[in-house]
Amino acid sequence: AGLVPVSDENRSKLEAKVDAFVADLIAQDAQSPEFGKKVDQLTNMGRKEIAQAAGMANRFLDRPIRAMDKDSGVGSDLAALRRTVEELDPGKQGKLSSGRKFLGIIPFGNSLKRYFDGYVSAQGHIKAILDRLASGKDELLMDNAAIDVERTKLWEAMGNLEQMIHISKTLDAKLEGAAEDLDHTDPAKAKAIRESALFYTRQRTQDLLTQMAVTVQGYLALDLVKKNNVELVKGVDRASTTT
């Protein structure tokens, strides 16, 4: 809780709603159906926000797995490109200038010819790898654009959860205070408030905080995936321009 700020204006509105709810609850007879209906509202508090955030988090947490599967293709292509280029490194081919001299000036032997034959045959392989890397880069860029949209939606869901957490915590404090005041005038109602309204409020607070923790994990996971995509795009650019 506290990751997404609640504006002072919204905070005041939420607290006014809490005050009205608590005042209405206290005004009811503890044994009346109306009192039970008000308590039922507490048991359902934040249910919509929790369901919405849970659905989004579940969908987004699946993205890192898919991203790793896809990114492994880019990574393997980068590794294949490096191996191919290293195999063409003349410094690893041994002495290439042995043999007769062409026109008595340029060394021209079997080793050198084999090297250039290998270079020519590798050109098609390198081009195919670079084409796959370019395609993979486009997918990474589109993925990051989608992640930006999804993180915005997830941030909104976290904002809704944050408001419900503020409501539940304020309710907790207000109900506790009301029960303490009623201890002297109406102990039965004070007991009813503690055992029903306050009990369910604290349950919902825990549920909301747990869902917020899960949603934050999804939000941060998307940020890591985005950063990983950015680094892979940089790797593709470097490999493509220096090969």
Residue pairs with C-beta under 8 A, 6 or more apart in sequence:
1 162
1 165
1 209
1 212
2 162
3 158
3 162
3 212
3 216
4 155
4 158
4 159
4 161
4 162
5 162
6 14
6 159
6 162
6 163
6 166
10 163
11 166
14 163
14 166
14 167
14 170
15 170
17 167
18 167
18 170
18 171
18 174
19 174
21 38
21 41
21 171
22 171
22 174
22 175
22 178
24 38
25 35
25 38
25 39
25 175
25 178
25 193
25 197
26 178
26 182
26 189
26 193
28 34
28 35
28 38
29 35
30 188
30 189
30 192
30 193
35 192
38 197
39 196
39 197
39 200
42 171
42 197
42 200
42 201
42 204
43 200
43 203
43 204
45 164
45 167
45 168
45 171
45 201
45 204
46 161
46 164
46 165
46 167
46 168
46 204
46 207
46 208
49 157
49 160
49 161
49 164
49 208
49 211
50 161
50 207
50 208
50 211
52 157
52 160
53 154
53 157
53 158
53 160
53 161
53 211
53 212
53 214
53 215
54 211
54 214
54 215
56 150
56 153
56 154
56 157
56 215
56 218
57 154
57 214
57 215
57 217
57 218
60 150
60 154
60 218
60 219
60 221
60 222
61 217
61 218
61 221
63 147
63 150
63 221
63 222
63 225
64 221
64 224
64 225
67 143
67 225
67 228
67 229
70 136
70 139
70 143
71 140
71 228
71 229
71 232
73 132
73 136
74 133
74 136
74 137
74 140
74 232
74 235
74 236
75 232
77 129
77 132
77 133
77 136
78 133
78 235
78 236
78 239
80 129
81 126
81 129
81 130
81 133
81 239
81 243
82 239
84 122
84 125
84 126
84 129
85 126
85 243
86 92
87 118
87 122
88 118
88 119
88 122
90 96
90 115
93 111
93 115
94 111
95 111
96 107
96 109
96 111
96 112
96 115
97 107
97 109
97 111
97 112
98 107
98 109
98 111
99 107
99 108
99 109
99 110
99 111
99 112
100 108
100 109
101 107
101 108
102 108
126 243
130 239
130 240
130 243
133 236
133 239
133 240
134 236
134 240
136 232
136 236
137 232
137 233
137 236
137 237
140 229
140 232
140 233
140 236
141 229
141 233
143 225
143 229
144 226
144 229
144 230
147 222
147 225
147 226
147 229
148 226
150 222
151 219
151 222
151 223
151 226
154 215
154 218
154 219
154 222
155 219
157 215
158 212
158 215
158 216
158 219
161 208
161 211
161 212
161 215
162 212
164 208
165 205
165 208
165 209
165 212
168 201
168 204
168 205
168 208
169 205
171 201
172 198
172 201
172 202
172 205
175 193
175 194
175 197
175 198
175 201
176 198
178 190
178 193
179 190
179 193
179 194
179 198
180 190
182 189
182 190
182 193
183 190
